[in-house]
Each structure stands twice: as C-alpha cells, then as structure tokens.
Amino acid sequence: MKKNKHISIRIDEDVLQKFHYVAKYEDRSASGQIMFLINNCIREFEEKHGKIELPPEKK
C-alpha cells in the first residue's frame, strides 16, 4: 500500500489567496487543485516525452 507524502512550499500571501479562489471556483480543495495541476503537468510531459519509468519500490 502506497502512503501519501507531504510537501510544503513557500508562497506569497496574495498568490495563495488567488490560488484558493481558483480552487474554490473549480470546486476543489487547495490540495485537490494542486493534485489536479501536478497530474496535468505529468500527463503533458509524458505525452511529449514518453512515459516516465520509476525505479522499483524499495521494501
């Protein structure tokens, strides 16, 4: 079972407020909006450059 990881970023307060506005407009939480954007970024990259192969998981 994969565990979700946590990341943190530093962000300007005005940008954060605008980001929350966009997320709410799109009917997503801030975390949901970030995941949406990350997944779009990965999908677009893989469409252009091919599938990203990950190393096997270490146990």
Secondary structure, 3 states (H helix, E strand, C coil): CCCCCCCCCCCCHHHHHHHHHHHHHCCCCHHHHHHHHHHHHHHHHHHHHCCCCCCCCCC
